[in-house]
Amino acid sequence: MGADEAYVRLLQAGTRPHFIGYYVLVMGLQGRPWNDCKGEEKKALRVKFDAIKSSVSTAPETQMISDLDAIGIRVAPKDLKEV
């Protein structure tokens, strides 16, 4: 399926987007160390990551957590089950 589709599915499952997680996945699938990503290659992966992130709609509870984080409110994981 490839790194991009795998990352899309992770986001759809509720994983929070994180650039390092994305490029670690890309590097790992290429059999390269995670810290091998540098320079122009890293910039290109950032563009792809941003496009993937903006194209995936998040689950309502994930969106709610992001919205609360944006205004400075943290939700404890135990409280999330009650939402």
N, C-alpha and C positions, 0 to 999 in steps of 0.2 A: 504494500500500500504506500510505502514511502513515508518520509519524515513529516511532510506537510499534512497529509491526510491523517496520520497518527496523532499529530498535535491538534488538529481540528477536533478529532474525536475526544481527546483529553479535555479540551475546553468545553465541548458539548456535555461531557459527563460532570462538569462542575469544577474542574481544576482551575485555579486562578492563573491567568496568563503571567508568564515570567520569561523574559528574553533568555536568560541563562539556561533555563530548562529546555527551551526550544533549541538553542544551538548545541547544547550537550547531546540532545537526541540526534540532531543532524550529524554531529561528529561521531557519535557512537555507532550509528548505522553505517558510517563510512570506515569504521575500524580505526578511527583516529582518537588521540587523547582529547579530552574536552577542551583543554587550554591551547589547542593547536589552531583555533579560530582567531585570526588576527587581520588587521588592515582592511583592505577592500572587501575581502571575503566576509568579514564580520559585518561591515556596513551593508553589504548586499543581503545578508541574512536578516539584519534588522529591518530592512524594507519589507522582506517577505513576512517576518513575524508581525509587523504592524498591520499588514494587509490581512493576514490570517485572523489576527485579534479583532479587527474591525468587522470582519465578515461573519463572525460566529455570534449568534444570539445566545445569551447565557440563560440558564434556568432562572426562574423568578427569585428563588432564594439566594442564588449567587449574585444576581443583580442587586438585591436588597442589601447584601453584605457590602458590595462595592459602594453603593450609595451611602450607607452608614459610615463606611471608612472615609469617604470623601468629605463628610461633615464632621469627622473627628469622634465618632461614636463607635466603640468596639462592642461586638456581641460575643459573649462567651459561648463556646461550642455547645455546652449543656443547655443554654437558653435557646439555641437555634432549633432544637428538636421541638420546642413548644410553638414555634411560629407557624 
